[in-house]
Amino acid sequence: MFSSLYRFRPRSSRGLFDRRSFLASLLATSLAGCGGGSGSTSPAPPPAVSAPQIPSGLTATAGDGQVAIQWSASAGATNYILQRSTASTGPYATVVTAPSLSHTDAGLKNGTTYYYEVAATNAAGSSAYTTPVTATPTAAPVTADVAVTIDPATTRGISPYIYGINIDALGSPTEAPASSFTINRIGGNRWTAYNWQNNYSNAGSDYLYQNDQYLDSSTTPGHAVTSRISTDRAAGRATVMTVPMLGYVAADAAGPVTANGTSVDTSRFRKLQFEKGGPFTANPSNANPLVYDDEFVWAVDQAFPGAGIFGPTPASTPVLIELDNEPDDWAATHKEIETTTLIGYEAFFAKSVALAKAIKKQFPDARVWGPANAVFSSLFWWDGSYPLPSVTAPPYNWWADGYLAAFKTASDSFGRPLLDAFSMHWYSQISDPASGAGIAGGTSGSVLSDATVQAIVQSPRSLWDPTFVENSWITQDVGGLNGPGAPNAIQIIPRMLAKLGNSGATNKLAFTEYFNGGNNHIAGLIAQADNLGAFGAYGLYAANLWPVGAAPYPVGAFTAYRNFDGSGTNFGDVSVKATSSDQSKVSAYVSSDSSAPGHIVIVAINRHSTTLVARFTGLALAGTARLYQVTASTASVQSSISPVPVGTLAVNGATLTVDLPAMSVTTIDIR
């Protein structure tokens, strides 16, 4: 076998090659290399392998939903075992086994403390685990677009009567569930000439100045009113009823009448008298040429025996009384029973006081409201007839001041308050940039320009905002509302409340009709949600929306405050002051619940065209926040608009950050 490997040739005798010795030697070497053969020597075994030492330098750094863990190398280690627990004593579960010296543990819950330990390992075994280290993931700071500062030390009670409606003006009973409203007003032009004895009324300028049975076809006296009160009581709503004051009521239902503005056709109307003085009857004769207001109120009370609807503590919901409707517009709307010359302010003051006295003589605790003015201008000048030393400079002597002064004087003489709330109507006068018309009556379309949308959604700021100057005849024609150099902001709620407080006649303000437009657009819902929040935050006593035509979007806004979860949960009864850093983009209203400590409800309104991040600070919050939202997309697929649930947030601390979708209303229920 070797001949093929080696070639030999003869050598000289000195140094001759001994082939047999060479082969023997070669064979011995080969066998020794295989561990055989006598006299061979084995190589030394490799050194023994031992388990690695415990790793050092273990750290854990918290992030948003994750923890970054690092440690130093351990000599001889081939792998490392990382374990995690939510308790220092375990049990621990393996997160990863790998040769690396770091790991990012993701998918963790923010606010939960995690414990980590690590051991080194190799073929010989594992080290003991390190002493655990901890980390608590925290949500990364989010840059807020708008900051809302809550001041828990500044609160005011919210009147239950701000969530009101004129139900007869609804376009459809299905526009909103009954639970949306706390009070209904029986009012409007029809009631100025309502004859309670036969339920006849006159349409005035609304339709041909005709007498008819539009309000009720029943022959039961007062049924047009008592039937509506019964419906309200069944739904848990209070009622505002209108008592006529102008002077005549319908005597028949025979259609159009002469409306020349110079005379009254007494064959078609009955003379109205405030006081009969008794004895009263619930079934008076229609042949009587006089119809009595105090008997009317008495008959309504008789229809609900034992309920005390006009008393200090009604058995369920109260009935409140408003003195007629829009007297500053009588000369236009009721020419059939009024001349075309507006009643003088002194005569009107006397008429109002006389009717209030007639009612209070029979029901001392009845709550009487007036004057239900139609327009802003009549608050300060009553068609130019009120003597105004100065409309726009101190002491800001307005027609409303004269009305309140007349009631204060009469109340002092009568021995008890005759006026329980100053009522007025507030239809936004902001001009629609697209048409030039007012937004309240000319923005019912489902498609609106961006400028029109902003006119609508910004309009509620005239209720209170001292920096907001609306684009309307009011701010243009009535200059200096707030004195020289100040923004000509209307601030109608604080302005009127200041007048009431100074008058001594009443400290309650009611909007028995109001509207901001946007009937079929998310802008209308946003404006109405803003109205309702401002009513509570700035101390309005009562408010009754009058939707001009079918208005499912404004009507749907009530559900952001009333039964927003479908389980009967409402905005609280105590307003907590909240200030937005940018009112042009976000308004926020905060409430607590006097019957449920710790229950907080926030309504956040984004009137901007993009999603905004709002951060709420200043109020310690704890528990779970349940979010409900109305957006253009969610509202568009609902026949009766209401918020939809969009998730929950864990709340713990004095900061809450929420994403507000573009053009949306978000209700945040925290408990």
C-alpha positions as CSV (number, residue, x, y, z in Angstrom):
1,M,0.0,0.0,0.0
2,F,2.8,2.4,0.7
3,S,4.5,1.8,-2.7
4,S,2.0,4.1,-4.3
5,L,2.9,6.8,-1.9
6,Y,6.6,6.8,-1.8
7,R,9.3,6.1,-4.3
8,F,12.7,4.7,-3.1
9,R,16.1,4.6,-4.7
10,P,19.3,3.0,-3.5
11,R,21.6,5.1,-1.4
12,S,25.2,4.8,-0.5
13,S,26.1,2.4,2.3
14,R,26.6,5.3,4.6
15,G,23.1,6.3,5.3
16,L,21.4,3.5,3.5
17,F,17.6,3.6,3.8
18,D,16.2,0.7,5.9
19,R,12.8,0.2,4.4
20,R,11.5,-2.2,7.1
21,S,12.5,0.1,9.9
22,F,10.9,3.0,8.3
23,L,7.6,1.2,7.9
24,A,7.6,-0.1,11.4
25,S,8.3,3.4,12.7
26,L,5.5,4.8,10.5
27,L,3.0,2.2,11.6
28,A,3.8,2.8,15.3
29,T,3.3,6.5,14.9
30,S,0.0,6.0,13.1
31,L,-1.3,3.7,15.8
32,A,-0.2,6.1,18.5
33,G,-2.2,8.8,16.8
34,C,-5.3,6.5,17.0
35,G,-4.8,5.9,20.7
36,G,-3.5,2.4,20.2
37,G,-0.1,0.8,20.5
38,S,1.9,0.1,23.5
39,G,3.6,3.0,25.1
40,S,1.4,5.8,23.5
41,T,0.5,9.1,25.4
42,S,-3.2,10.6,25.5
43,P,-3.6,14.4,25.1
44,A,-5.0,16.4,28.2
45,P,-8.8,16.6,28.4
46,P,-10.4,20.1,27.8
47,P,-11.1,22.2,31.0
48,A,-14.6,21.7,32.7
49,V,-17.4,24.3,31.7
50,S,-19.2,26.1,34.6
51,A,-22.5,28.0,34.7
52,P,-22.2,31.8,34.2
53,Q,-22.4,34.4,36.9
54,I,-25.6,36.5,37.5
55,P,-25.7,39.4,35.0
56,S,-25.1,42.8,36.3
57,G,-26.3,46.3,35.5
58,L,-30.0,45.4,34.9
59,T,-32.1,48.5,34.1
60,A,-35.7,49.0,32.9
61,T,-36.8,52.2,31.2
62,A,-40.6,52.9,30.8
63,G,-42.1,54.2,27.6
64,D,-45.6,54.5,26.1
65,G,-47.0,51.0,26.4
66,Q,-43.5,49.5,26.6
67,V,-40.4,49.0,28.7
68,A,-36.8,48.9,27.4
69,I,-34.6,46.5,29.4
70,Q,-30.7,46.3,29.4
71,W,-28.0,44.4,31.3
72,S,-24.3,43.8,31.1
73,A,-22.6,40.6,29.7
74,S,-21.9,37.7,32.0
75,A,-18.6,35.8,31.2
76,G,-19.3,32.5,29.5
77,A,-23.0,33.1,28.9
78,T,-24.4,32.0,25.6
79,N,-28.0,33.1,26.3
80,Y,-30.0,35.3,28.7
81,I,-33.5,34.5,30.0
82,L,-35.6,37.6,30.7
83,Q,-38.7,37.2,32.9
84,R,-41.6,39.6,33.8
85,S,-44.3,39.8,36.5
86,T,-46.8,42.4,37.7
87,A,-45.8,41.6,41.4
88,S,-42.4,41.5,43.0
89,T,-43.0,38.0,44.4
90,G,-44.2,36.6,41.1
91,P,-45.2,34.5,39.4
92,Y,-42.7,35.4,36.6
93,A,-43.2,34.4,33.0
94,T,-40.4,34.3,30.4
95,V,-40.5,37.2,28.0
96,V,-37.5,36.1,25.8
97,T,-34.5,33.8,25.7
98,A,-31.7,35.2,23.4
99,P,-28.0,36.0,23.4
100,S,-28.6,39.8,23.2
101,L,-28.1,42.2,26.1
102,S,-31.3,44.2,25.7
103,H,-35.0,43.8,24.9
104,T,-38.0,46.1,24.3
105,D,-41.1,44.7,25.9
106,A,-44.0,46.1,24.0
107,G,-47.8,45.9,24.1
108,L,-48.0,46.8,27.8
109,K,-50.7,48.6,29.7
110,N,-49.9,52.2,30.7
111,G,-50.1,52.8,34.4
112,T,-49.3,49.2,35.4
113,T,-46.0,48.5,37.2
114,Y,-44.0,45.6,35.8
115,Y,-41.1,43.7,37.5
116,Y,-38.2,42.3,35.4
117,E,-35.4,39.8,36.3
118,V,-32.7,38.2,34.1
119,A,-30.4,35.1,34.3
120,A,-27.4,34.1,32.2
121,T,-27.2,30.5,30.8
122,N,-24.8,28.2,28.9
123,A,-24.3,24.5,28.3
124,A,-23.4,24.0,32.0
125,G,-26.6,25.6,33.4
126,S,-28.0,28.9,34.4
127,S,-27.1,31.6,36.9
128,A,-29.5,32.7,39.6
129,Y,-31.9,35.6,38.6
130,T,-31.0,39.2,39.3
131,T,-32.8,41.3,41.9
132,P,-36.0,42.5,40.1
133,V,-36.2,46.1,38.7
134,T,-39.4,47.9,37.9
135,A,-40.9,50.2,35.3
136,T,-44.4,51.7,34.8
137,P,-45.3,52.5,31.2
138,T,-46.9,55.9,30.7
139,A,-48.6,57.4,27.7
140,A,-46.4,59.7,25.8
141,P,-47.2,63.4,26.2
142,V,-49.6,64.6,23.5
143,T,-49.4,68.2,22.3
144,A,-52.9,69.6,22.8
145,D,-54.5,71.9,20.3
146,V,-56.8,73.4,22.9
147,A,-56.4,73.5,26.7
148,V,-59.5,73.5,28.9
149,T,-58.9,74.7,32.4
150,I,-61.5,73.5,35.0
151,D,-62.0,75.5,38.2
152,P,-63.7,73.2,40.7
153,A,-64.1,76.1,43.2
154,T,-66.4,78.0,40.8
155,T,-69.8,76.4,40.5
156,R,-73.5,77.3,40.0
157,G,-76.7,75.3,40.0
158,I,-78.2,74.4,36.6
159,S,-81.9,75.1,36.3
160,P,-83.8,72.1,35.1
161,Y,-85.8,74.3,32.8
162,I,-83.1,75.1,30.2
163,Y,-83.8,71.9,28.2
164,G,-87.1,73.2,26.9
165,I,-89.0,73.1,23.6
166,N,-92.0,74.5,21.9
167,I,-93.4,71.1,21.0
168,D,-96.1,72.5,18.6
169,A,-93.3,73.9,16.5
170,L,-91.5,70.6,15.9
171,G,-91.4,69.4,12.4
172,S,-92.1,65.8,13.5
173,P,-92.7,64.1,16.9
174,T,-89.9,61.7,16.0
175,E,-87.2,64.4,15.8
176,A,-86.2,63.7,19.3
177,P,-87.3,61.3,22.1
178,A,-89.5,62.7,24.9
179,S,-86.7,62.4,27.4
180,S,-84.8,65.1,25.6
181,F,-87.0,67.9,27.1
182,T,-87.8,69.1,30.6
183,I,-90.3,71.8,29.8
184,N,-92.7,72.6,27.0
185,R,-94.1,76.0,26.1
186,I,-97.6,76.4,24.8
187,G,-97.0,79.6,22.9
188,G,-96.8,81.4,19.6
189,N,-99.0,83.8,17.6
190,R,-102.0,81.5,17.8
191,W,-102.4,82.0,21.5
192,T,-102.8,85.8,21.5
193,A,-106.4,85.5,20.5
194,Y,-107.1,82.1,22.0
195,N,-110.6,81.8,23.5
196,W,-110.5,79.1,26.2
197,Q,-114.3,78.8,26.4
198,N,-114.5,77.2,22.9
199,N,-110.9,76.6,21.9
200,Y,-111.1,78.9,18.9
201,S,-108.1,81.0,17.9
202,N,-106.9,83.4,15.2
203,A,-103.9,82.7,13.0
204,G,-103.0,86.4,12.6
205,S,-100.5,87.2,9.9
206,D,-99.3,83.6,9.9
207,Y,-102.3,82.6,7.8
208,L,-105.0,84.9,6.4
209,Y,-105.9,86.3,9.9
210,Q,-108.4,83.6,10.1
211,N,-110.5,82.2,13.1
212,D,-110.5,78.4,13.2
213,Q,-110.1,75.3,15.4
214,Y,-106.4,74.8,14.5
215,L,-105.4,74.5,18.1
216,D,-108.1,72.0,19.2
217,S,-111.4,70.8,17.8
218,S,-112.8,69.9,21.3
219,T,-115.8,71.6,22.7
220,T,-114.5,71.1,26.3
221,P,-113.4,74.6,27.6
222,G,-109.7,75.0,27.9
223,H,-109.0,71.6,26.3
224,A,-106.3,73.0,23.9
225,V,-104.3,73.8,27.1
226,T,-105.2,71.0,29.5
227,S,-104.6,68.3,26.9
228,R,-101.1,69.6,26.3
229,I,-100.4,69.9,30.0
230,S,-101.6,66.3,30.5
231,T,-99.2,65.1,27.8
232,D,-96.3,67.1,29.4
233,R,-97.1,65.7,32.9
234,A,-97.1,62.1,31.5
235,A,-93.7,62.8,30.1
236,G,-92.3,64.4,33.2
237,R,-92.2,67.8,31.7
238,A,-93.2,71.2,33.1
239,T,-95.4,73.5,31.0
240,V,-95.4,77.2,30.2
241,M,-98.9,78.2,29.2
242,T,-99.7,81.5,27.4
243,V,-102.5,83.7,28.8
244,P,-103.8,86.2,26.3
245,M,-103.5,89.9,27.1
246,L,-103.9,92.0,23.9
247,G,-107.7,92.5,24.3
248,Y,-109.8,90.3,22.1
249,V,-110.2,86.5,21.5
250,A,-111.8,84.5,18.7
251,A,-115.6,84.1,18.9
252,D,-116.0,81.6,16.0
253,A,-114.1,79.3,13.7
254,A,-115.5,80.8,10.5
255,G,-112.3,81.6,8.6
256,P,-110.6,84.9,7.6
257,V,-111.6,88.1,9.2
258,T,-111.1,91.8,8.4
259,A,-107.7,92.9,9.4
260,N,-107.5,96.6,8.5
261,G,-105.6,97.7,11.5
262,T,-108.1,100.4,12.4
263,S,-111.0,98.5,13.9
264,V,-112.1,95.2,15.5
265,D,-115.0,93.2,14.1
266,T,-116.7,92.6,17.4
267,S,-119.1,90.0,15.8
268,R,-116.1,87.8,15.2
269,F,-114.3,88.4,18.5
270,R,-115.1,88.6,22.3
271,K,-113.7,91.2,24.5
272,L,-111.0,90.0,26.9
273,Q,-111.1,91.0,30.6
274,F,-108.4,90.2,33.1
275,E,-110.5,89.9,36.2
276,K,-113.9,88.4,36.8
277,G,-113.3,88.2,40.5
278,G,-115.7,85.2,40.8
279,P,-117.8,83.2,41.0
280,F,-116.0,81.1,38.5
281,T,-117.3,78.3,36.3
282,A,-115.5,75.7,34.2
283,N,-118.3,75.8,31.7
284,P,-119.1,79.4,30.9
285,S,-121.7,80.4,28.3
286,N,-120.4,81.4,24.9
287,A,-123.1,84.0,24.7
288,N,-121.3,86.0,27.3
289,P,-119.7,89.0,25.5
290,L,-116.7,88.9,27.9
291,V,-114.0,86.3,28.4
292,Y,-112.0,86.3,31.7
293,D,-108.4,85.5,32.1
294,D,-108.5,84.8,35.8
295,E,-111.4,82.3,35.2
296,F,-109.3,80.7,32.5
297,V,-106.4,80.1,34.8
298,W,-108.8,78.8,37.5
299,A,-110.4,76.4,35.1
300,V,-107.0,75.0,34.1
301,D,-106.2,74.4,37.7
302,Q,-109.6,72.7,38.2
303,A,-108.7,70.2,35.5
304,F,-105.9,68.8,37.7
305,P,-107.6,68.5,41.1
306,G,-105.1,68.2,44.0
307,A,-102.1,68.6,41.8
308,G,-101.4,72.2,42.8
309,I,-100.0,73.0,39.4
310,F,-99.8,76.8,40.2
311,G,-98.8,76.2,43.8
312,P,-95.5,76.4,45.6
313,T,-95.0,72.6,45.7
314,P,-96.8,71.0,42.7
315,A,-97.5,67.3,43.1
316,S,-95.3,66.6,40.0
317,T,-94.4,69.1,37.4
318,P,-95.5,72.8,37.6
319,V,-97.4,74.9,35.1
320,L,-95.9,78.4,34.6
321,I,-97.7,81.4,33.0
322,E,-96.4,83.7,30.3
323,L,-98.2,87.0,29.6
324,D,-99.1,86.7,25.9
325,N,-96.6,86.5,23.1
326,E,-94.4,89.0,21.3
327,P,-96.2,92.2,22.2
328,D,-93.7,94.3,20.3
329,D,-94.9,92.7,17.1
330,W,-98.7,92.8,17.7
331,A,-99.2,95.7,15.3
332,A,-97.9,93.4,12.5
333,T,-99.1,90.0,13.5
334,H,-102.5,90.9,14.9
335,K,-104.0,93.7,12.8
336,E,-107.3,91.9,13.2
337,I,-107.5,93.0,16.9
338,E,-104.9,95.8,17.1
339,T,-104.3,99.0,15.2
340,T,-101.1,99.3,13.1
341,T,-99.7,101.6,15.8
342,L,-97.8,99.8,18.4
343,I,-99.2,100.0,21.9
344,G,-97.4,102.7,23.9
345,Y,-94.9,101.5,26.5
346,E,-96.7,103.0,29.5
347,A,-100.0,101.4,28.4
348,F,-98.2,98.1,27.9
349,F,-96.6,98.3,31.4
350,A,-100.0,99.0,33.0
351,K,-101.6,96.1,31.0
352,S,-98.9,93.7,32.0
353,V,-99.1,94.6,35.7
354,A,-102.9,94.4,35.7
355,L,-102.9,90.8,34.3
356,A,-100.2,89.7,36.7
357,K,-102.2,91.0,39.6
358,A,-105.4,89.2,38.4
359,I,-103.6,85.9,38.3
360,K,-101.7,86.4,41.6
361,K,-104.9,87.2,43.4
362,Q,-106.2,83.8,42.6
363,F,-102.9,81.9,42.8
364,P,-100.4,83.8,44.9
365,D,-97.6,81.3,44.1
366,A,-98.2,81.1,40.4
367,R,-95.0,81.8,38.4
368,V,-95.7,84.6,36.0
369,W,-93.3,85.4,33.1
370,G,-93.2,88.4,30.7
371,P,-93.0,90.3,28.4
372,A,-91.9,87.6,25.7
373,N,-90.5,90.3,23.4
374,A,-89.9,89.3,19.8
375,V,-86.8,91.2,18.9
376,F,-83.6,92.6,20.4
377,S,-84.4,96.2,19.4
378,S,-87.6,96.3,21.6
379,L,-85.5,95.5,24.6
380,F,-84.0,99.0,24.5
381,W,-86.3,101.3,22.5
382,W,-89.8,99.9,21.9
383,D,-90.0,101.2,18.4
384,G,-88.5,104.6,19.4
385,S,-91.2,105.6,21.8
386,Y,-89.3,104.8,25.0
387,P,-87.5,107.9,26.4
388,L,-83.9,107.0,26.4
389,P,-81.5,109.3,28.0
390,S,-78.7,107.0,26.7
391,V,-79.0,103.6,25.1
392,T,-75.3,102.9,24.8
393,A,-73.7,104.8,27.6
394,P,-74.1,104.5,31.4
395,P,-76.6,104.0,32.9
396,Y,-77.7,102.0,29.8
397,N,-81.4,102.9,30.3
398,W,-83.3,100.4,28.1
399,W,-87.0,99.8,27.7
400,A,-86.4,96.5,29.7
401,D,-85.2,98.7,32.6
402,G,-88.5,100.6,32.5
403,Y,-90.5,97.4,32.4
404,L,-88.7,95.9,35.4
405,A,-89.0,99.2,37.3
406,A,-92.8,99.2,36.7
407,F,-93.1,95.7,38.1
408,K,-90.9,96.5,41.1
409,T,-93.1,99.4,42.0
410,A,-96.3,97.4,41.5
411,S,-94.9,94.4,43.4
412,D,-94.0,96.5,46.4
413,S,-97.5,97.9,46.5
414,F,-99.1,94.5,46.0
415,G,-97.1,92.9,48.8
416,R,-95.5,90.1,46.8
417,P,-93.5,89.6,43.5
418,L,-95.7,90.0,40.4
419,L,-93.0,89.0,37.9
420,D,-91.2,85.7,38.4
421,A,-89.1,85.7,35.3
422,F,-88.2,88.1,32.5
423,S,-88.9,86.3,29.3
424,M,-87.7,87.2,25.8
425,H,-87.1,85.7,22.4
426,W,-83.6,85.3,20.9
427,Y,-83.3,84.5,17.2
428,S,-79.7,85.0,16.2
429,Q,-79.4,88.1,13.9
430,I,-76.0,87.1,12.4
431,S,-76.0,87.5,8.7
432,D,-75.4,84.5,6.5
433,P,-72.4,85.4,4.3
434,A,-73.8,83.3,1.4
435,S,-77.2,85.0,1.3
436,G,-77.2,88.0,3.5
437,A,-80.3,86.7,5.3
438,G,-80.3,85.9,9.0
439,I,-79.0,82.5,9.9
440,A,-82.0,81.7,12.1
441,G,-84.4,81.5,9.1
442,G,-82.3,81.0,6.0
443,T,-79.9,78.1,6.6
444,S,-82.1,75.0,6.4
445,G,-80.3,73.3,3.6
446,S,-78.2,70.1,4.1
447,V,-75.3,71.7,2.1
448,L,-73.9,75.0,3.4
449,S,-70.8,77.0,2.6
450,D,-67.9,77.0,5.0
451,A,-68.6,80.7,5.8
452,T,-72.2,79.9,6.6
453,V,-71.2,77.0,8.7
454,Q,-68.9,79.1,10.8
455,A,-71.5,81.9,11.1
456,I,-73.8,79.3,12.7
457,V,-71.4,77.5,15.0
458,Q,-69.9,80.8,16.3
459,S,-73.3,82.4,16.9
460,P,-73.8,81.0,20.5
461,R,-70.8,83.1,21.6
462,S,-73.0,86.2,21.6
463,L,-74.8,84.7,24.6
464,W,-71.8,85.4,26.8
465,D,-68.4,86.0,25.2
466,P,-67.0,89.5,25.8
467,T,-64.5,89.1,22.9
468,F,-67.0,88.0,20.2
469,V,-68.5,90.7,18.0
470,E,-71.0,89.1,15.7
471,N,-71.7,90.3,12.1
472,S,-75.2,91.6,12.5
473,W,-77.3,94.8,12.6
474,I,-77.1,94.8,16.4
475,T,-73.3,95.2,16.6
476,Q,-73.3,97.6,13.6
477,D,-76.3,99.8,14.6
478,V,-76.1,99.7,18.4
479,G,-72.6,100.9,19.0
480,G,-70.8,101.2,22.3
481,L,-72.7,98.3,24.0
482,N,-69.8,97.9,26.4
483,G,-68.5,101.4,26.6
484,P,-65.9,103.4,24.7
485,G,-63.1,101.3,23.3
486,A,-64.5,97.9,24.3
487,P,-65.5,95.2,21.8
488,N,-69.1,95.6,20.8
489,A,-70.0,92.2,22.1
490,I,-73.6,91.5,22.9
491,Q,-73.2,89.1,25.9
492,I,-76.9,88.9,26.1
493,I,-77.2,86.6,29.2
494,P,-74.8,88.4,31.6
495,R,-76.1,91.8,30.3
496,M,-79.7,91.0,31.0
497,L,-79.0,89.2,34.3
498,A,-77.2,92.4,35.4
499,K,-80.3,94.4,34.6
500,L,-82.5,92.0,36.5
501,G,-80.3,92.0,39.5
502,N,-80.3,95.7,39.7
503,S,-84.1,95.9,39.2
504,G,-85.3,94.1,42.3
505,A,-88.3,92.8,40.3
506,T,-86.9,89.3,39.4
507,N,-83.5,87.7,39.0
508,K,-84.6,85.0,36.5
509,L,-84.1,85.2,32.7
510,A,-86.0,83.0,30.2
511,F,-85.6,82.5,26.5
512,T,-89.1,81.2,25.6
513,E,-88.2,81.2,21.9
514,Y,-84.7,81.0,20.3
515,F,-83.0,79.5,17.3
516,N,-79.7,79.6,15.4
517,G,-80.4,77.9,12.1
518,G,-78.7,74.9,10.6
519,N,-81.8,72.8,10.5
520,N,-80.3,69.9,8.5
521,H,-76.6,70.3,9.0
522,I,-74.2,69.4,11.7
523,A,-73.6,73.1,12.2
524,G,-77.1,73.4,13.7
525,L,-76.5,70.6,16.1
526,I,-73.2,72.1,17.2
527,A,-74.7,75.6,17.8
528,Q,-77.6,74.1,19.8
529,A,-75.3,72.0,21.9
530,D,-73.3,75.1,22.6
531,N,-76.5,77.0,23.5
532,L,-77.5,74.4,26.1
533,G,-74.1,74.3,27.7
534,A,-73.9,78.1,27.9
535,F,-77.5,78.3,29.4
536,G,-76.3,76.2,32.3
537,A,-72.9,77.8,32.7
538,Y,-74.1,81.4,32.7
539,G,-77.3,81.1,34.7
540,L,-80.3,81.1,32.4
541,Y,-83.4,80.1,34.2
542,A,-85.4,78.6,31.3
543,A,-85.2,78.2,27.6
544,N,-87.6,76.8,24.9
545,L,-86.2,76.1,21.5
546,W,-88.5,77.2,18.6
547,P,-87.3,75.2,15.5
548,V,-88.1,77.3,12.4
549,G,-89.3,74.4,10.3
550,A,-88.2,70.8,10.6
551,A,-84.9,70.9,12.4
552,P,-83.6,67.4,13.3
553,Y,-80.0,68.5,13.9
554,P,-80.7,71.3,16.4
555,V,-83.3,69.1,18.1
556,G,-80.9,66.2,18.2
557,A,-78.4,68.3,20.2
558,F,-80.5,67.8,23.3
559,T,-79.4,64.2,23.5
560,A,-75.8,65.2,24.1
561,Y,-77.1,66.3,27.5
562,R,-80.2,64.3,28.1
563,N,-80.2,60.4,28.1
564,F,-77.0,60.4,26.0
565,D,-76.2,56.8,26.9
566,G,-79.7,55.5,26.2
567,S,-79.9,54.5,29.9
568,G,-81.2,57.7,31.4
569,T,-77.9,59.4,32.2
570,N,-78.0,63.2,32.0
571,F,-75.7,66.2,32.3
572,G,-75.4,67.1,36.0
573,D,-77.2,69.7,37.9
574,V,-74.2,71.7,39.0
575,S,-72.1,73.7,36.5
576,V,-68.3,73.7,37.1
577,K,-66.5,76.6,35.4
578,A,-64.4,75.6,32.4
579,T,-62.3,77.9,30.2
580,S,-61.2,77.1,26.7
581,S,-57.9,78.5,25.5
582,D,-59.5,79.0,22.0
583,Q,-63.3,79.6,22.1
584,S,-63.4,79.9,18.3
585,K,-62.5,76.2,18.0
586,V,-63.6,74.4,21.2
587,S,-66.2,75.1,23.9
588,A,-66.4,72.8,26.9
589,Y,-69.0,72.5,29.6
590,V,-68.5,70.6,32.8
591,S,-71.0,69.3,35.4
592,S,-71.1,67.5,38.6
593,D,-74.1,65.7,40.1
594,S,-75.3,66.7,43.6
595,S,-76.9,63.3,44.1
596,A,-73.8,61.3,43.0
597,P,-70.5,62.6,44.2
598,G,-67.6,61.9,41.8
599,H,-69.9,61.7,38.8
600,I,-68.6,64.2,36.2
601,V,-70.1,64.8,32.7
602,I,-68.2,67.0,30.2
603,V,-69.7,68.1,26.8
604,A,-66.9,69.2,24.5
605,I,-67.7,70.9,21.2
606,N,-65.3,71.1,18.3
607,R,-66.6,73.7,15.8
608,H,-63.4,73.5,13.7
609,S,-63.0,71.7,10.4
610,T,-60.2,69.4,11.6
611,T,-59.7,67.0,14.5
612,L,-58.4,68.7,17.6
613,V,-56.8,67.4,20.7
614,A,-58.3,68.9,23.9
615,R,-56.6,68.6,27.3
616,F,-58.7,69.1,30.4
617,T,-56.8,70.1,33.6
618,G,-57.7,71.4,37.1
619,L,-60.2,68.8,38.3
620,A,-59.2,65.5,40.0
621,L,-60.7,62.7,38.0
622,A,-60.9,59.0,38.8
623,G,-62.6,56.0,37.3
624,T,-63.6,55.3,33.7
625,A,-64.5,57.9,31.1
626,R,-67.2,56.7,28.6
627,L,-67.2,58.7,25.4
628,Y,-70.3,59.4,23.2
629,Q,-70.1,61.4,20.0
630,V,-72.2,63.0,17.4
631,T,-70.4,63.8,14.1
632,A,-71.7,64.6,10.6
633,S,-71.3,61.0,9.5
634,T,-73.0,59.4,12.5
635,A,-75.9,61.9,12.4
636,S,-76.5,61.5,8.7
637,V,-77.6,57.9,9.1
638,Q,-80.0,58.5,12.1
639,S,-83.7,59.5,11.8
640,S,-83.6,60.7,15.4
641,I,-80.1,62.0,16.1
642,S,-78.3,60.9,19.3
643,P,-74.7,60.2,20.4
644,V,-73.0,56.9,19.7
645,P,-70.6,55.2,22.1
646,V,-67.0,55.4,20.9
647,G,-65.0,53.8,23.7
648,T,-63.6,54.3,27.2
649,L,-60.6,55.8,28.8
650,A,-59.0,55.0,32.2
651,V,-59.0,58.2,34.2
652,N,-56.7,58.9,37.1
653,G,-55.4,62.3,37.9
654,A,-56.0,65.9,37.1
655,T,-55.4,65.6,33.3
656,L,-57.6,64.1,30.6
657,T,-56.7,64.3,26.9
658,V,-59.4,63.6,24.3
659,D,-59.4,63.7,20.5
660,L,-62.4,65.7,19.2
661,P,-63.3,64.9,15.6
662,A,-63.9,67.7,13.2
663,M,-67.3,69.4,13.7
664,S,-68.5,67.2,16.5
665,V,-70.0,67.1,20.0
666,T,-68.4,64.7,22.5
667,T,-70.1,63.8,25.8
668,I,-67.6,62.4,28.4
669,D,-69.3,60.5,31.3
670,I,-66.8,59.9,34.1
671,R,-67.5,57.8,37.2
